[in-house]
Amino acid sequence: MKFTSNPTELGQEKVGKLLVRYALPSIIAMTASSIYHITDSIFIGHGVGALALSGLAITFPLMNLAAAFGSLVGAGSATLLSIRLGQKDYESANAILGNALTLNVLIGLSFSILSFIFLDPILYFFGASEVTLPYARDFMEVILLGNVITHLYFGLNAMLRSSGRPEKSMFATVATVVINLILNPLFIFGFQWGIKGSAWATVISQVVMLVWQLKFFSNKSGFIHLQRKTFKLQKQIVTDALSIGMSPFLMNAVSCLIVIVINQALLRTGGDLAVGAYGIVNRIAYLFIMVVVGLNQGMQPIAGYNFGARLYKRVNEVLKITTILAYRASPRS
């Protein structure tokens, strides 16, 4: 069988050239996503009101926690996939893809069910008041309904990068942003769905691109493609993926904790509007670190592949270049 999208260039092409090819699409995608989140806040602020923005800010820790569990599987599986590709172990790489889908469904569904059961207490703990709780609840109920979709969408996007298709990953992200930008004003202003409209726009845009991702990975001519037999969990794959993903999981979890503490302090000292203002600033601030995030995402497949291929000099080289570029791109006062 003739395979397409051969990722062996990761072990042969110049490291600097590879980093540009992999990091640039990630930077573009992450910047577009960050700009969308800012625009989303504008739509909600004008279409629903300032208190709705405060309610939206309350949901950030819960969404960060959901993202933490997503990265536990997504980042861990994607890195493991890169390593197996470097080892030329394509059978294991395909098994990782199938296991990642199963894990994302199980963890995403479990997170949604538990969050639904304790949603109000969680939101109060995260800084909601009697005034902002309805907005936060309306938004999160829809987001939690689509949480499995979100986990699968981001997980497969990471797989696209790790299997040598950074441009496809960028396309999926940018297309999601474009669909979201079209649906958001339609649902908020046209259908008068309020803050729920923004949540539905997010879920629907991810559903559309998830269908595209699944179709893409169903192509049997690719090195990595979906096979029914790989959906059954394998203990070694699960253990390896989760151990690798534990670091980004903890980073996201700590970020969640920090936002909770700040929200609680702002609610006591400045009220609901102060919480909303912090949420807006947070979204804007993320825009300035997207270059660093994109560099990190672009570096991962290169480092993982070469680690698997035992080309440790290339691993050190990409880490060195990425560190230097990330330092230069980091915002400093």
Residue frames as qw, qx, qy, qz and C-alpha x, y, z in Angstrom:
[[0.000, 0.888, 0.460, 0.000, 0.00, 0.00, 0.00],
 [0.400, 0.411, -0.023, 0.819, 1.28, 3.46, -0.85],
 [0.344, -0.692, -0.473, 0.423, 1.27, 5.79, 2.14],
 [0.208, 0.761, 0.122, 0.602, 0.98, 9.57, 2.07],
 [0.326, -0.867, 0.120, -0.357, 2.15, 12.29, 4.47],
 [0.846, 0.004, -0.364, 0.390, 5.45, 10.60, 5.32],
 [0.354, -0.933, 0.016, -0.069, 6.72, 12.25, 8.54],
 [0.873, -0.115, 0.001, 0.474, 10.35, 11.08, 8.10],
 [0.329, 0.716, -0.027, 0.615, 11.38, 14.65, 7.20],
 [0.514, -0.829, 0.038, -0.219, 11.26, 15.31, 10.94],
 [0.810, -0.449, 0.259, 0.274, 14.48, 13.33, 11.26],
 [0.713, 0.225, 0.337, 0.572, 16.17, 14.59, 8.08],
 [0.210, 0.835, 0.203, 0.466, 15.31, 18.23, 7.32],
 [0.291, 0.310, -0.369, 0.827, 17.24, 21.10, 8.93],
 [0.260, -0.470, -0.729, 0.424, 15.89, 21.68, 12.44],
 [0.005, 0.360, 0.132, -0.924, 15.48, 25.44, 12.03],
 [0.299, 0.022, -0.555, -0.776, 13.52, 24.99, 8.80],
 [0.363, -0.333, -0.867, -0.075, 11.33, 22.35, 10.44],
 [0.168, -0.433, -0.577, 0.672, 10.60, 24.58, 13.41],
 [0.182, 0.235, -0.136, -0.945, 9.44, 27.37, 11.10],
 [0.381, -0.085, -0.727, -0.564, 7.22, 24.96, 9.18],
 [0.423, -0.389, -0.814, 0.083, 5.64, 23.52, 12.32],
 [0.220, -0.415, -0.477, 0.743, 5.58, 26.55, 14.61],
 [0.082, 0.060, -0.212, -0.972, 4.32, 29.17, 12.15],
 [0.417, -0.341, -0.657, -0.527, 0.96, 27.43, 11.49],
 [0.473, -0.475, -0.676, 0.307, 0.52, 26.96, 15.24],
 [0.188, -0.274, -0.205, 0.921, 1.27, 30.62, 15.93],
 [0.234, -0.108, -0.407, -0.877, -1.22, 31.71, 13.26],
 [0.492, -0.394, -0.733, -0.254, -3.87, 29.33, 14.57],
 [0.437, -0.449, -0.586, 0.514, -3.40, 30.28, 18.23],
 [0.074, -0.162, -0.038, 0.983, -3.40, 34.00, 17.43],
 [0.348, -0.230, -0.536, -0.734, -6.61, 33.63, 15.42],
 [0.522, -0.445, -0.727, 0.027, -8.17, 31.71, 18.30],
 [0.337, -0.355, -0.418, 0.766, -7.11, 34.36, 20.81],
 [0.101, 0.013, -0.185, -0.977, -8.51, 37.18, 18.66],
 [0.434, -0.360, -0.686, -0.460, -11.76, 35.23, 18.41],
 [0.456, -0.462, -0.670, 0.358, -12.05, 34.98, 22.20],
 [0.128, -0.260, -0.164, 0.943, -11.63, 38.75, 22.45],
 [0.279, -0.097, -0.452, -0.842, -14.27, 39.28, 19.75],
 [0.449, -0.385, -0.801, -0.093, -16.53, 36.81, 21.53],
 [0.287, -0.427, -0.524, 0.679, -16.36, 38.98, 24.66],
 [0.080, 0.129, -0.134, -0.979, -17.31, 42.02, 22.60],
 [0.397, -0.244, -0.681, -0.565, -20.38, 40.22, 21.20],
 [0.460, -0.458, -0.736, 0.191, -21.47, 39.09, 24.65],
 [0.223, -0.315, -0.322, 0.865, -20.83, 42.50, 26.21],
 [0.208, 0.091, -0.226, -0.947, -22.88, 44.35, 23.60],
 [0.485, -0.163, -0.676, -0.530, -25.53, 41.68, 23.09],
 [0.618, -0.430, -0.656, 0.049, -26.12, 40.50, 26.65],
 [0.320, -0.904, -0.001, -0.284, -24.46, 42.94, 29.04],
 [0.103, 0.699, -0.602, 0.372, -21.60, 43.57, 31.44],
 [0.651, -0.362, 0.549, -0.380, -22.83, 41.06, 34.02],
 [0.959, 0.263, 0.036, -0.098, -22.84, 38.37, 31.33],
 [0.515, 0.652, -0.475, 0.290, -19.13, 39.05, 30.86],
 [0.315, -0.544, 0.629, -0.457, -18.69, 38.55, 34.60],
 [0.898, -0.034, 0.324, -0.296, -20.56, 35.26, 34.34],
 [0.826, 0.511, -0.225, 0.069, -18.32, 34.27, 31.44],
 [0.157, 0.689, -0.601, 0.373, -15.23, 35.06, 33.52],
 [0.664, -0.372, 0.513, -0.397, -16.51, 32.73, 36.24],
 [0.966, 0.198, 0.103, -0.134, -16.47, 29.84, 33.75],
 [0.408, 0.750, -0.518, 0.059, -12.77, 30.25, 32.90],
 [0.287, -0.494, 0.790, -0.223, -11.46, 28.07, 35.76],
 [0.790, 0.112, 0.545, -0.256, -13.89, 25.27, 34.91],
 [0.755, 0.646, -0.068, -0.088, -12.98, 25.47, 31.22],
 [0.144, 0.737, -0.650, 0.121, -9.29, 25.49, 32.18],
 [0.551, -0.283, 0.746, -0.247, -9.87, 22.39, 34.27],
 [0.853, 0.388, 0.297, -0.182, -11.61, 20.71, 31.33],
 [0.533, 0.772, -0.346, 0.017, -8.65, 21.73, 29.15],
 [0.249, -0.618, 0.727, -0.167, -6.31, 20.22, 31.76],
 [0.746, 0.005, 0.650, -0.148, -7.96, 16.83, 31.41],
 [0.744, 0.657, 0.061, -0.106, -7.93, 17.27, 27.64],
 [0.267, 0.800, -0.533, 0.069, -4.19, 17.96, 27.65],
 [0.589, -0.397, 0.686, -0.158, -3.65, 14.97, 29.93],
 [0.799, 0.258, 0.542, 0.033, -4.79, 12.78, 27.04],
 [0.574, 0.815, 0.081, 0.004, -4.14, 15.02, 24.03],
 [0.081, 0.871, -0.484, 0.037, -0.62, 16.26, 24.77],
 [0.570, -0.408, 0.712, -0.038, 0.44, 12.91, 26.20],
 [0.803, 0.316, 0.504, 0.016, -0.89, 10.89, 23.26],
 [0.513, 0.856, -0.059, 0.004, 0.46, 13.32, 20.65],
 [0.109, -0.790, 0.603, -0.011, 3.95, 13.24, 22.14],
 [0.667, -0.176, 0.724, -0.020, 3.87, 9.45, 22.39],
 [0.758, 0.582, 0.292, -0.044, 2.71, 9.30, 18.77],
 [0.300, 0.891, -0.340, -0.015, 5.71, 11.39, 17.66],
 [0.371, -0.576, 0.728, -0.023, 8.08, 9.09, 19.54],
 [0.758, 0.123, 0.640, -0.026, 6.62, 5.97, 17.92],
 [0.638, 0.766, 0.058, -0.042, 6.84, 7.56, 14.48],
 [0.043, 0.837, -0.546, -0.004, 10.51, 8.27, 15.14],
 [0.501, -0.314, 0.805, -0.044, 10.92, 4.59, 16.00],
 [0.373, 0.203, -0.682, -0.595, 9.14, 3.69, 12.72],
 [0.069, 0.187, 0.950, -0.241, 6.61, 1.75, 14.80],
 [0.305, -0.096, -0.314, -0.894, 3.54, 2.63, 12.73],
 [0.507, -0.357, -0.765, -0.173, 1.39, -0.13, 14.20],
 [0.372, -0.425, -0.568, 0.599, 1.82, 1.31, 17.70],
 [0.005, -0.097, 0.042, 0.994, 1.26, 4.83, 16.34],
 [0.416, -0.260, -0.563, -0.665, -2.11, 3.79, 14.94],
 [0.524, -0.423, -0.723, 0.157, -2.97, 2.11, 18.23],
 [0.242, -0.261, -0.344, 0.869, -2.15, 5.37, 20.06],
 [0.217, -0.095, -0.286, -0.928, -4.55, 7.29, 17.79],
 [0.547, -0.354, -0.655, -0.382, -7.40, 4.87, 18.50],
 [0.519, -0.379, -0.624, 0.444, -6.69, 4.73, 22.24],
 [0.122, -0.081, -0.152, 0.978, -6.55, 8.53, 22.40],
 [0.386, -0.262, -0.410, -0.784, -10.04, 8.78, 20.91],
 [0.626, -0.409, -0.661, -0.060, -11.42, 6.28, 23.42],
 [0.450, -0.275, -0.469, 0.708, -9.72, 8.03, 26.35],
 [0.037, -0.075, -0.051, -0.995, -10.99, 11.43, 25.23],
 [0.516, -0.372, -0.516, -0.573, -14.55, 10.12, 25.10],
 [0.649, -0.396, -0.620, 0.193, -14.33, 8.47, 28.53],
 [0.382, -0.242, -0.334, 0.827, -12.63, 11.37, 30.31],
 [0.110, -0.158, -0.204, -0.960, -14.68, 14.04, 28.53],
 [0.548, -0.427, -0.567, -0.442, -17.94, 12.28, 29.37],
 [0.602, -0.396, -0.571, 0.393, -16.94, 11.68, 33.00],
 [0.235, -0.088, -0.172, 0.953, -15.95, 15.32, 33.43],
 [0.283, -0.281, -0.349, -0.848, -19.24, 16.51, 31.94],
 [0.605, -0.459, -0.625, -0.181, -21.39, 14.26, 34.15],
 [0.540, -0.371, -0.473, 0.590, -19.60, 15.22, 37.38],
 [0.127, -0.006, -0.008, 0.992, -19.62, 18.92, 36.47],
 [0.379, -0.393, -0.485, -0.684, -23.34, 18.83, 35.67],
 [0.603, -0.480, -0.631, 0.091, -24.15, 17.22, 39.02],
 [0.493, -0.574, -0.290, 0.587, -22.22, 19.82, 41.04],
 [0.394, 0.542, 0.259, 0.696, -22.38, 22.75, 38.61],
 [0.216, -0.888, -0.154, -0.375, -23.89, 25.43, 40.89],
 [0.695, -0.685, 0.064, 0.209, -21.59, 24.73, 43.88],
 [0.730, 0.044, 0.228, 0.643, -18.59, 24.67, 41.55],
 [0.254, 0.668, 0.240, 0.656, -19.50, 28.02, 40.00],
 [0.426, -0.887, -0.080, -0.161, -20.08, 29.59, 43.42],
 [0.783, -0.451, 0.147, 0.402, -16.67, 28.33, 44.51],
 [0.610, 0.249, 0.294, 0.692, -15.14, 29.80, 41.35],
 [0.171, -0.177, -0.092, 0.965, -16.47, 33.27, 42.24],
 [0.150, -0.469, -0.615, -0.615, -20.09, 33.43, 41.06],
 [0.182, 0.067, 0.472, -0.860, -22.67, 35.55, 42.86],
 [0.406, 0.470, 0.721, -0.307, -26.45, 35.29, 42.82],
 [0.377, 0.757, -0.014, -0.533, -26.42, 37.81, 39.96],
 [0.255, 0.615, -0.644, -0.376, -23.78, 36.19, 37.74],
 [0.459, -0.114, 0.877, -0.084, -24.61, 32.54, 38.44],
 [0.699, 0.506, 0.425, -0.273, -27.44, 32.33, 35.84],
 [0.460, 0.794, -0.322, -0.231, -25.11, 33.58, 33.08],
 [0.075, -0.544, 0.836, 0.016, -22.30, 31.23, 34.07],
 [0.579, 0.068, 0.783, -0.215, -24.71, 28.29, 34.36],
 [0.686, 0.631, 0.173, -0.318, -26.34, 28.98, 30.98],
 [0.348, 0.755, -0.529, -0.168, -22.95, 29.08, 29.29],
 [0.154, -0.435, 0.884, -0.080, -21.46, 26.02, 30.97],
 [0.725, 0.174, 0.579, -0.331, -24.51, 23.81, 30.49],
 [0.737, 0.647, -0.051, -0.188, -24.06, 24.06, 26.73],
 [0.209, 0.726, -0.654, 0.033, -20.26, 23.78, 26.87],
 [0.429, -0.297, 0.823, -0.226, -20.50, 20.66, 29.04],
 [0.823, 0.356, 0.332, -0.292, -22.96, 19.09, 26.60],
 [0.719, 0.672, -0.176, 0.027, -20.28, 19.43, 23.96],
 [0.386, -0.770, 0.506, 0.028, -17.31, 18.64, 26.19],
 [0.808, -0.034, 0.556, 0.194, -16.63, 15.26, 24.57],
 [0.610, 0.737, 0.200, 0.211, -16.63, 16.98, 21.17],
 [0.020, -0.957, 0.277, -0.084, -14.15, 19.55, 22.48],
 [0.624, -0.516, 0.577, 0.108, -11.82, 16.87, 23.84],
 [0.794, 0.261, 0.496, 0.235, -11.91, 14.94, 20.56],
 [0.423, 0.890, 0.087, 0.145, -11.45, 18.09, 18.46],
 [0.118, -0.900, 0.417, -0.048, -8.37, 19.34, 20.32],
 [0.733, -0.326, 0.589, 0.098, -6.99, 15.82, 20.67],
 [0.772, 0.425, 0.406, 0.241, -7.16, 15.14, 16.94],
 [0.264, 0.953, -0.101, 0.108, -5.68, 18.56, 16.20],
 [0.397, -0.730, 0.554, 0.052, -2.64, 17.63, 18.28],
 [0.792, 0.022, 0.590, 0.157, -2.47, 14.33, 16.37],
 [0.604, 0.773, 0.155, 0.115, -2.44, 16.22, 13.08],
 [0.013, 0.918, -0.393, 0.056, 0.64, 18.17, 14.16],
 [0.574, -0.504, 0.646, 0.011, 2.38, 15.12, 15.57],
 [0.788, 0.210, 0.561, 0.140, 1.84, 13.09, 12.40],
 [0.419, -0.128, 0.439, 0.784, 3.48, 15.70, 10.18],
 [0.119, 0.611, 0.605, 0.496, 0.47, 17.78, 9.13],
 [0.206, -0.376, -0.356, 0.831, 0.85, 21.20, 10.82],
 [0.155, -0.004, -0.318, -0.935, -0.97, 23.01, 8.00],
 [0.431, -0.378, -0.741, -0.350, -4.01, 20.75, 8.44],
 [0.397, -0.467, -0.615, 0.497, -4.02, 21.48, 12.16],
 [0.068, -0.236, -0.044, 0.968, -3.91, 25.21, 11.43],
 [0.276, -0.185, -0.576, -0.747, -6.75, 24.88, 8.93],
 [0.427, -0.470, -0.773, -0.007, -8.93, 23.11, 11.49],
 [0.300, -0.470, -0.435, 0.707, -8.36, 25.83, 14.08],
 [0.025, 0.178, -0.170, -0.969, -8.82, 28.79, 11.73],
 [0.314, -0.271, -0.704, -0.576, -11.92, 27.22, 10.16],
 [0.377, -0.522, -0.723, 0.251, -13.40, 26.74, 13.64],
 [0.175, -0.402, -0.210, 0.874, -12.74, 30.40, 14.42],
 [0.141, 0.003, -0.435, -0.889, -14.36, 31.55, 11.16],
 [0.376, -0.411, -0.776, -0.297, -17.48, 29.40, 11.71],
 [0.360, -0.502, -0.586, 0.523, -17.65, 30.68, 15.28],
 [0.085, -0.274, -0.007, 0.958, -17.41, 34.30, 14.18],
 [0.271, -0.173, -0.583, -0.746, -20.30, 33.76, 11.75],
 [0.472, -0.448, -0.751, -0.114, -22.55, 31.93, 14.21],
 [0.323, -0.273, -0.533, 0.733, -21.85, 34.07, 17.28],
 [0.160, 0.135, 0.051, -0.977, -23.58, 37.30, 16.20],
 [0.464, -0.160, -0.640, -0.591, -26.33, 35.27, 14.51],
 [0.527, -0.360, -0.762, 0.113, -27.16, 33.39, 17.71],
 [0.275, -0.325, -0.461, 0.779, -26.66, 36.31, 20.12],
 [0.147, 0.282, 0.002, -0.948, -28.25, 39.16, 18.15],
 [0.396, 0.016, -0.613, -0.683, -30.35, 37.37, 15.55],
 [0.570, -0.284, -0.756, -0.155, -31.88, 34.52, 17.54],
 [0.369, -0.654, 0.208, -0.626, -31.62, 36.36, 20.88],
 [0.871, -0.167, -0.457, 0.066, -30.14, 33.32, 22.60],
 [0.433, -0.869, 0.203, -0.128, -27.98, 35.44, 24.89],
 [0.197, -0.683, 0.703, 0.012, -24.84, 33.93, 26.36],
 [0.779, 0.045, 0.623, -0.056, -26.08, 30.46, 25.42],
 [0.682, 0.725, 0.038, -0.088, -25.78, 31.54, 21.79],
 [0.117, 0.808, -0.578, 0.014, -22.05, 32.05, 22.21],
 [0.522, -0.327, 0.780, -0.109, -21.69, 28.60, 23.76],
 [0.801, 0.377, 0.450, -0.120, -23.70, 26.95, 20.98],
 [0.495, 0.830, -0.241, -0.087, -21.56, 28.71, 18.36],
 [0.153, -0.657, 0.737, -0.042, -18.46, 27.23, 19.99],
 [0.646, -0.060, 0.749, -0.134, -19.85, 23.70, 20.15],
 [0.752, 0.577, 0.274, -0.162, -21.30, 23.69, 16.62],
 [0.354, 0.833, -0.415, -0.092, -18.08, 25.01, 15.05],
 [0.260, -0.499, 0.825, -0.056, -16.12, 22.25, 16.78],
 [0.750, 0.201, 0.600, -0.194, -18.63, 19.61, 15.65],
 [0.656, 0.733, -0.037, -0.177, -18.22, 20.71, 12.02],
 [0.260, 0.752, -0.605, 0.020, -14.43, 20.50, 12.13],
 [0.526, -0.309, 0.772, -0.176, -14.44, 17.28, 14.15],
 [0.834, 0.399, 0.341, -0.169, -16.36, 15.65, 11.30],
 [0.527, 0.792, -0.307, -0.012, -13.65, 16.91, 8.93],
 [0.162, -0.647, 0.732, -0.142, -10.88, 15.59, 11.21],
 [0.717, -0.058, 0.667, -0.195, -12.49, 12.16, 11.51],
 [0.794, 0.587, 0.115, -0.109, -12.92, 11.99, 7.74],
 [0.281, 0.818, -0.500, 0.039, -9.28, 12.96, 7.28],
 [0.269, -0.486, 0.811, -0.184, -8.02, 10.29, 9.69],
 [0.824, 0.159, 0.475, -0.266, -10.30, 7.69, 8.08],
 [0.614, 0.690, -0.335, -0.187, -8.17, 7.81, 4.91],
 [0.937, -0.245, 0.233, 0.093, -6.41, 4.45, 4.92],
 [0.737, 0.536, -0.073, 0.404, -3.64, 5.68, 2.62],
 [0.089, -0.868, 0.302, -0.383, -2.16, 7.75, 5.45],
 [0.372, 0.305, -0.779, 0.402, 0.60, 6.57, 7.77],
 [0.071, 0.116, 0.739, -0.659, -1.75, 7.22, 10.66],
 [0.455, -0.184, -0.420, -0.763, -5.42, 6.38, 10.26],
 [0.607, -0.214, 0.438, -0.627, -8.35, 5.17, 12.31],
 [0.470, 0.070, -0.860, -0.184, -8.82, 1.43, 12.70],
 [0.709, -0.473, -0.186, -0.489, -11.66, -0.11, 14.69],
 [0.868, -0.158, -0.416, 0.220, -9.38, -2.60, 16.42],
 [0.431, 0.250, -0.359, 0.789, -7.30, 0.23, 17.95],
 [0.366, -0.612, -0.063, -0.699, -10.19, 1.69, 19.98],
 [0.847, -0.439, -0.300, 0.023, -9.74, -0.96, 22.68],
 [0.202, -0.900, 0.339, -0.184, -7.58, 0.51, 25.43],
 [0.837, 0.167, -0.408, 0.323, -4.10, -0.92, 25.91],
 [0.627, -0.729, -0.164, 0.221, -2.66, -0.58, 29.40],
 [0.646, -0.190, 0.129, 0.728, 0.84, 0.35, 28.26],
 [0.214, 0.495, 0.338, 0.771, -0.37, 3.06, 25.87],
 [0.363, -0.829, -0.324, -0.278, -2.71, 4.54, 28.48],
 [0.692, -0.601, -0.087, 0.391, 0.01, 4.54, 31.15],
 [0.559, -0.002, 0.210, 0.802, 2.64, 6.09, 28.86],
 [0.082, 0.617, 0.378, 0.686, 0.29, 8.74, 27.45],
 [0.444, -0.835, -0.278, -0.165, -1.05, 9.82, 30.84],
 [0.696, -0.479, -0.032, 0.534, 2.41, 9.96, 32.40],
 [0.415, 0.174, 0.260, 0.855, 3.62, 12.23, 29.59],
 [0.107, -0.652, -0.405, -0.632, 0.45, 14.33, 29.77],
 [0.528, -0.634, -0.480, 0.298, 0.66, 14.80, 33.53],
 [0.398, -0.207, -0.048, 0.893, 2.94, 17.84, 33.24],
 [0.094, -0.252, -0.324, -0.907, 0.60, 19.95, 31.02],
 [0.475, -0.578, -0.633, -0.199, -2.32, 18.71, 33.12],
 [0.519, -0.528, -0.395, 0.544, -0.77, 20.07, 36.31],
 [0.226, -0.036, 0.110, 0.967, 0.14, 23.37, 34.61],
 [0.269, -0.411, -0.483, -0.725, -3.47, 23.88, 33.53],
 [0.560, -0.574, -0.595, 0.048, -4.78, 22.80, 36.93],
 [0.443, -0.361, -0.260, 0.778, -2.53, 25.30, 38.72],
 [0.018, 0.153, 0.281, 0.947, -3.67, 28.02, 36.30],
 [0.427, -0.537, -0.609, -0.398, -7.25, 27.12, 37.20],
 [0.561, -0.535, -0.492, 0.396, -6.48, 27.45, 40.92],
 [0.307, -0.135, -0.041, 0.941, -4.85, 30.86, 40.44],
 [0.181, -0.326, -0.412, -0.831, -7.89, 32.23, 38.59],
 [0.521, -0.578, -0.622, -0.092, -10.21, 30.91, 41.33],
 [0.494, -0.435, -0.351, 0.666, -8.22, 32.72, 44.04],
 [0.129, -0.019, 0.149, 0.980, -8.18, 35.96, 42.03],
 [0.304, -0.445, -0.580, -0.611, -11.91, 35.73, 41.23],
 [0.531, -0.594, -0.581, 0.167, -12.77, 35.23, 44.89],
 [0.397, -0.348, -0.186, 0.829, -10.61, 38.19, 45.93],
 [0.003, -0.123, -0.331, -0.936, -12.06, 40.46, 43.24],
 [0.375, -0.543, -0.658, -0.363, -15.63, 39.47, 44.13],
 [0.499, -0.598, -0.480, 0.404, -15.03, 40.46, 47.76],
 [0.341, -0.431, -0.039, 0.835, -13.24, 43.73, 47.02],
 [0.055, 0.226, -0.338, -0.912, -14.68, 44.94, 43.72],
 [0.635, 0.339, 0.391, -0.574, -17.85, 42.97, 43.04],
 [0.780, 0.346, 0.520, 0.044, -19.11, 41.24, 39.91],
 [0.488, 0.872, -0.029, -0.013, -17.91, 43.89, 37.47],
 [0.183, -0.776, 0.599, 0.075, -14.34, 43.59, 38.76],
 [0.685, -0.076, 0.721, 0.074, -14.47, 39.85, 38.05],
 [0.671, 0.657, 0.344, 0.020, -15.72, 40.60, 34.54],
 [0.186, 0.937, -0.286, -0.072, -12.97, 43.17, 33.97],
 [0.426, -0.536, 0.720, 0.110, -10.34, 40.63, 35.01],
 [0.746, 0.250, 0.615, 0.045, -11.83, 38.14, 32.57],
 [0.526, 0.847, 0.075, -0.012, -11.53, 40.62, 29.70],
 [0.057, -0.857, 0.509, 0.057, -7.93, 41.49, 30.59],
 [0.658, -0.253, 0.706, 0.060, -7.12, 37.79, 30.81],
 [0.751, 0.499, 0.426, 0.068, -8.35, 37.20, 27.26],
 [0.343, 0.925, -0.161, 0.034, -6.35, 40.13, 25.93],
 [0.351, -0.725, 0.591, 0.041, -3.23, 39.03, 27.83],
 [0.815, 0.016, 0.572, 0.092, -3.35, 35.59, 26.24],
 [0.638, 0.767, 0.068, 0.015, -2.92, 37.22, 22.83],
 [0.088, 0.892, -0.440, 0.059, 0.61, 38.29, 23.77],
 [0.465, -0.461, 0.756, -0.010, 1.83, 34.79, 24.63],
 [0.878, 0.355, 0.212, -0.243, 0.49, 33.03, 21.55],
 [0.500, 0.704, -0.503, -0.006, 3.88, 33.16, 19.81],
 [0.166, -0.478, 0.818, -0.274, 5.43, 31.25, 22.70],
 [0.740, 0.076, 0.557, -0.369, 2.54, 28.76, 22.76],
 [0.786, 0.575, -0.073, -0.214, 2.85, 28.27, 19.00],
 [0.267, 0.669, -0.688, 0.086, 6.60, 27.69, 19.26],
 [0.429, -0.285, 0.790, -0.332, 6.00, 25.08, 21.94],
 [0.817, 0.295, 0.376, -0.324, 3.39, 23.29, 19.84],
 [0.660, 0.683, -0.287, -0.119, 5.65, 23.38, 16.79],
 [0.026, 0.634, -0.756, 0.159, 8.63, 22.06, 18.71],
 [0.707, -0.209, 0.568, -0.365, 6.85, 19.04, 20.22],
 [0.933, 0.321, 0.104, -0.124, 6.52, 16.85, 17.07],
 [0.515, 0.710, -0.446, 0.178, 10.13, 17.54, 16.09],
 [0.198, -0.568, 0.703, -0.379, 11.54, 16.75, 19.53],
 [0.808, -0.082, 0.460, -0.358, 9.31, 13.70, 19.97],
 [0.882, 0.456, -0.087, -0.079, 10.14, 12.19, 16.58],
 [0.443, 0.665, -0.538, 0.269, 13.88, 12.66, 16.96],
 [0.438, -0.472, 0.646, -0.411, 13.80, 11.34, 20.51],
 [0.911, 0.087, 0.317, -0.250, 12.12, 8.20, 19.21],
 [0.804, 0.561, -0.165, 0.109, 14.69, 7.96, 16.41],
 [0.781, -0.456, 0.014, 0.426, 17.50, 8.41, 18.99],
 [0.471, 0.537, 0.073, 0.696, 18.73, 11.52, 17.21],
 [0.452, -0.708, -0.395, 0.371, 19.40, 13.27, 20.51],
 [0.358, -0.169, 0.124, 0.910, 21.59, 15.98, 18.99],
 [0.082, -0.394, -0.501, -0.766, 18.60, 17.15, 16.95],
 [0.438, -0.697, -0.568, -0.001, 16.41, 17.06, 20.07],
 [0.471, -0.527, -0.180, 0.685, 18.85, 19.34, 21.90],
 [0.229, 0.060, 0.334, 0.913, 19.09, 21.60, 18.86],
 [0.201, -0.571, -0.556, -0.570, 15.34, 22.14, 18.55],
 [0.501, -0.702, -0.448, 0.236, 15.04, 22.72, 22.30],
 [0.446, -0.331, -0.004, 0.832, 17.85, 25.29, 22.17],
 [0.075, 0.233, 0.426, 0.871, 16.38, 27.17, 19.18],
 [0.334, -0.652, -0.600, -0.321, 12.87, 27.12, 20.65],
 [0.513, -0.619, -0.368, 0.467, 14.08, 28.40, 24.03],
 [0.322, -0.181, 0.125, 0.921, 15.97, 31.29, 22.44],
 [0.088, -0.351, -0.521, -0.773, 13.05, 32.26, 20.18],
 [0.426, -0.667, -0.607, -0.077, 10.54, 31.93, 23.02],
 [0.458, -0.509, -0.258, 0.682, 12.64, 34.17, 25.25],
 [0.170, -0.052, 0.259, 0.950, 12.93, 36.82, 22.56],
 [0.236, -0.410, -0.600, -0.646, 9.20, 36.63, 21.80],
 [0.382, -0.544, -0.688, 0.290, 8.09, 36.75, 25.44],
 [0.069, -0.856, -0.166, -0.485, 6.45, 40.02, 26.54],
 [0.589, -0.235, -0.405, 0.659, 8.60, 41.90, 29.05],
 [0.131, -0.945, -0.286, 0.093, 7.95, 45.11, 30.94]]
